[in-house]
Amino acid sequence: VLYKRYKSPLFKLLRKILGKRGVKDDEIVDLVQDTFYKIYSKRKSCKKPAKETSNSFLYWLVTIAENIYNDLPEDYLQVFSDFDSTPNEQNG
């Protein structure tokens, strides 16, 4: 239920934030999925906020996604760029 409700708004916010850094849409989709996987796998250790609104939850998701992105190795985006280019583009 949470995934269906928040995947699109999370994607849009991450696209706005990370698109400026050159992150492609397919990488943002992966990041959205990684974010929901992380909150699902850590659900038992998460504390319920005192006052929860849909905006606070969404921004909490964005914070998690940004942390996941910031923890990626520096060459992560380069690996995806190499897959996206065709053989002719790679050879010059």
C-alpha positions in Angstrom: 0.0 0.0 0.0 2.8 2.5 0.9 4.7 1.6 -2.2 1.7 2.3 -4.5 1.0 5.6 -2.7 4.5 7.0 -2.5 6.5 5.6 -5.4 5.4 8.3 -7.8 5.8 11.3 -5.5 9.2 9.9 -4.3 10.3 9.4 -7.9 9.4 13.0 -8.8 11.2 14.5 -5.8 14.3 12.4 -6.4 14.2 13.3 -10.1 14.1 17.0 -9.2 17.0 16.6 -6.7 19.2 14.0 -8.4 18.4 14.9 -12.0 20.5 18.0 -11.5 23.5 15.7 -10.7 23.0 13.8 -14.0 21.3 10.7 -12.5 19.1 9.0 -15.1 15.5 8.0 -14.6 16.2 4.3 -14.6 18.7 4.8 -11.8 16.1 6.8 -9.9 13.6 4.0 -10.3 16.2 1.6 -8.8 16.8 4.0 -6.0 13.0 4.2 -5.2 12.9 0.4 -5.1 16.0 0.3 -2.9 14.4 2.8 -0.5 11.3 0.8 -0.1 13.3 -2.4 0.4 15.3 -0.7 3.1 12.3 0.5 5.0 10.7 -2.9 4.7 13.7 -4.8 5.8 14.2 -2.4 8.8 10.5 -2.0 9.6 10.8 -3.6 13.1 13.5 -1.2 14.2 11.8 2.0 13.0 10.1 4.2 15.5 6.7 5.6 14.6 6.8 9.4 14.4 4.8 11.3 17.1 2.9 13.1 14.4 2.8 11.6 10.9 1.6 13.4 7.9 1.9 12.3 4.3 4.5 15.0 3.6 6.6 14.1 6.6 6.6 10.4 5.5 7.5 11.4 1.9 10.4 13.6 3.1 11.6 10.8 5.4 11.6 8.5 2.3 13.6 11.2 0.4 16.1 11.3 3.2 16.6 7.6 3.1 16.9 7.6 -0.7 19.5 10.4 -0.6 21.5 8.5 2.1 21.4 5.4 -0.1 22.6 7.4 -3.1 25.3 9.1 -1.1 26.6 5.7 0.2 27.0 4.4 -3.4 30.6 4.0 -4.6 31.8 6.8 -6.8 32.0 4.7 -9.9 28.3 3.4 -9.5 26.9 5.9 -12.1 29.8 5.2 -14.5 28.9 1.5 -14.5 25.4 2.3 -15.6 26.6 4.8 -18.2 28.8 2.1 -19.7 25.8 -0.2 -20.1 23.7 2.6 -21.6 26.1 3.4 -24.4 26.1 1.3 -27.6 29.3 -0.4 -28.8 29.8 2.3 -31.5 29.6 5.0 -28.8 32.2 3.2 -26.7 34.7 2.8 -29.6 34.5 6.5 -30.5 
